[in-house]
Protein backbone atom coordinates (compact mmCIF):
# COMPACT_ATOMS: atom_id res chain seq x y z
CA UNK A 1 0.00 0.00 0.00
CA UNK A 2 1.31 3.43 -0.91
CA UNK A 3 0.21 6.52 0.97
CA UNK A 4 0.09 9.91 -0.67
CA UNK A 5 2.35 12.58 0.72
CA UNK A 6 0.38 14.63 3.23
CA UNK A 7 -1.69 11.65 4.37
CA UNK A 8 -2.31 11.25 8.08
CA UNK A 9 -0.62 8.33 9.83
CA UNK A 10 -1.91 7.22 13.21
CA UNK A 11 0.72 5.45 15.31
CA UNK A 12 -0.30 3.73 18.54
CA UNK A 13 2.32 2.90 21.16
CA UNK A 14 1.22 0.65 23.98
CA UNK A 15 2.50 1.37 27.47
CA UNK A 16 4.31 -1.97 27.40
CA UNK A 17 6.09 -0.88 24.20
CA UNK A 18 7.91 1.70 26.28
CA UNK A 19 9.36 -0.96 28.57
CA UNK A 20 11.02 -4.12 27.29
CA UNK A 21 10.65 -7.35 29.24
CA UNK A 22 13.34 -7.64 31.88
CA UNK A 23 14.33 -3.97 31.70
CA UNK A 24 14.36 -1.87 34.85
CA UNK A 25 11.23 0.26 34.99
CA UNK A 26 13.14 3.53 35.08
CA UNK A 27 12.68 6.81 33.29
CA UNK A 28 16.06 6.28 31.65
CA UNK A 29 15.10 2.95 30.06
CA UNK A 30 11.71 4.25 28.95
CA UNK A 31 13.26 7.38 27.44
CA UNK A 32 15.80 5.22 25.56
CA UNK A 33 12.97 3.10 24.13
CA UNK A 34 11.02 6.21 23.12
CA UNK A 35 14.18 7.55 21.46
CA UNK A 36 14.38 4.37 19.35
CA UNK A 37 10.76 4.78 18.27
CA UNK A 38 11.28 8.49 17.56
CA UNK A 39 14.24 7.67 15.31
CA UNK A 40 11.90 5.51 13.21
CA UNK A 41 9.04 8.03 13.14
CA UNK A 42 11.07 11.24 12.62
CA UNK A 43 11.85 10.69 8.91
CA UNK A 44 8.11 10.36 8.26
CA UNK A 45 7.40 13.86 9.60
CA UNK A 46 8.41 15.56 6.36
CA UNK A 47 5.99 13.48 4.25
CA UNK A 48 3.01 12.81 6.48
CA UNK A 49 0.89 14.28 9.22
CA UNK A 50 1.56 12.11 12.24
CA UNK A 51 -0.82 11.39 15.11
CA UNK A 52 0.69 9.45 18.00
CA UNK A 53 -1.35 7.86 20.72
CA UNK A 54 0.14 5.96 23.63
CA UNK A 55 -0.80 3.73 26.49
CA UNK A 56 0.34 4.17 30.06
CA UNK A 57 -0.78 1.14 32.07
CA UNK A 58 2.60 0.06 33.43
CA UNK A 59 3.57 3.66 34.13
CA UNK A 60 0.41 4.30 36.17
CA UNK A 61 1.16 1.16 38.16
CA UNK A 62 4.69 2.38 38.86
CA UNK A 63 3.44 5.77 40.02
CA UNK A 64 0.79 4.15 42.22
CA UNK A 65 3.44 1.95 43.85
CA UNK A 66 5.51 5.07 44.60
CA UNK A 67 2.58 7.02 46.05
CA UNK A 68 2.30 6.49 49.80
CA UNK A 69 -1.13 5.71 51.19
CA UNK A 70 -2.86 6.35 47.85
CA UNK A 71 -2.24 10.09 48.16
CA UNK A 72 -3.46 10.56 44.57
CA UNK A 73 -6.33 8.71 42.87
CA UNK A 74 -5.64 6.66 39.75
CA UNK A 75 -7.21 9.22 37.41
CA UNK A 76 -4.68 11.82 38.56
CA UNK A 77 -1.80 9.34 38.25
CA UNK A 78 -3.07 8.46 34.77
CA UNK A 79 -3.02 12.11 33.75
CA UNK A 80 0.46 12.53 35.22
CA UNK A 81 1.88 9.56 33.33
CA UNK A 82 0.17 10.59 30.08
CA UNK A 83 1.73 14.03 30.34
CA UNK A 84 5.18 12.63 31.09
CA UNK A 85 5.09 10.14 28.22
CA UNK A 86 3.67 12.69 25.78
CA UNK A 87 6.35 15.20 26.71
CA UNK A 88 9.17 12.69 26.17
CA UNK A 89 7.74 11.56 22.81
CA UNK A 90 7.46 15.18 21.67
CA UNK A 91 10.96 16.03 22.88
CA UNK A 92 12.58 13.00 21.23
CA UNK A 93 10.75 13.65 17.95
CA UNK A 94 11.70 17.33 17.94
CA UNK A 95 15.34 16.39 18.48
CA UNK A 96 15.29 14.01 15.50
CA UNK A 97 12.89 15.83 13.17
CA UNK A 98 14.22 16.79 9.76
CA UNK A 99 15.33 20.42 9.80
CA UNK A 100 13.31 22.65 7.53
C-alpha positions as CSV (number, residue, x, y, z in Angstrom):
1,X,0.0,0.0,0.0
2,X,1.3,3.4,-0.9
3,X,0.2,6.5,1.0
4,X,0.1,9.9,-0.7
5,X,2.3,12.6,0.7
6,X,0.4,14.6,3.2
7,X,-1.7,11.6,4.4
8,X,-2.3,11.2,8.1
9,X,-0.6,8.3,9.8
10,X,-1.9,7.2,13.2
11,X,0.7,5.5,15.3
12,X,-0.3,3.7,18.5
13,X,2.3,2.9,21.2
14,X,1.2,0.6,24.0
15,X,2.5,1.4,27.5
16,X,4.3,-2.0,27.4
17,X,6.1,-0.9,24.2
18,X,7.9,1.7,26.3
19,X,9.4,-1.0,28.6
20,X,11.0,-4.1,27.3
21,X,10.7,-7.3,29.2
22,X,13.3,-7.6,31.9
23,X,14.3,-4.0,31.7
24,X,14.4,-1.9,34.8
25,X,11.2,0.3,35.0
26,X,13.1,3.5,35.1
27,X,12.7,6.8,33.3
28,X,16.1,6.3,31.6
29,X,15.1,3.0,30.1
30,X,11.7,4.3,28.9
31,X,13.3,7.4,27.4
32,X,15.8,5.2,25.6
33,X,13.0,3.1,24.1
34,X,11.0,6.2,23.1
35,X,14.2,7.6,21.5
36,X,14.4,4.4,19.4
37,X,10.8,4.8,18.3
38,X,11.3,8.5,17.6
39,X,14.2,7.7,15.3
40,X,11.9,5.5,13.2
41,X,9.0,8.0,13.1
42,X,11.1,11.2,12.6
43,X,11.8,10.7,8.9
44,X,8.1,10.4,8.3
45,X,7.4,13.9,9.6
46,X,8.4,15.6,6.4
47,X,6.0,13.5,4.2
48,X,3.0,12.8,6.5
49,X,0.9,14.3,9.2
50,X,1.6,12.1,12.2
51,X,-0.8,11.4,15.1
52,X,0.7,9.4,18.0
53,X,-1.4,7.9,20.7
54,X,0.1,6.0,23.6
55,X,-0.8,3.7,26.5
56,X,0.3,4.2,30.1
57,X,-0.8,1.1,32.1
58,X,2.6,0.1,33.4
59,X,3.6,3.7,34.1
60,X,0.4,4.3,36.2
61,X,1.2,1.2,38.2
62,X,4.7,2.4,38.9
63,X,3.4,5.8,40.0
64,X,0.8,4.1,42.2
65,X,3.4,2.0,43.8
66,X,5.5,5.1,44.6
67,X,2.6,7.0,46.1
68,X,2.3,6.5,49.8
69,X,-1.1,5.7,51.2
70,X,-2.9,6.3,47.8
71,X,-2.2,10.1,48.2
72,X,-3.5,10.6,44.6
73,X,-6.3,8.7,42.9
74,X,-5.6,6.7,39.7
75,X,-7.2,9.2,37.4
76,X,-4.7,11.8,38.6
77,X,-1.8,9.3,38.3
78,X,-3.1,8.5,34.8
79,X,-3.0,12.1,33.8
80,X,0.5,12.5,35.2
81,X,1.9,9.6,33.3
82,X,0.2,10.6,30.1
83,X,1.7,14.0,30.3
84,X,5.2,12.6,31.1
85,X,5.1,10.1,28.2
86,X,3.7,12.7,25.8
87,X,6.4,15.2,26.7
88,X,9.2,12.7,26.2
89,X,7.7,11.6,22.8
90,X,7.5,15.2,21.7
91,X,11.0,16.0,22.9
92,X,12.6,13.0,21.2
93,X,10.8,13.6,17.9
94,X,11.7,17.3,17.9
95,X,15.3,16.4,18.5
96,X,15.3,14.0,15.5
97,X,12.9,15.8,13.2
98,X,14.2,16.8,9.8
99,X,15.3,20.4,9.8
100,X,13.3,22.7,7.5
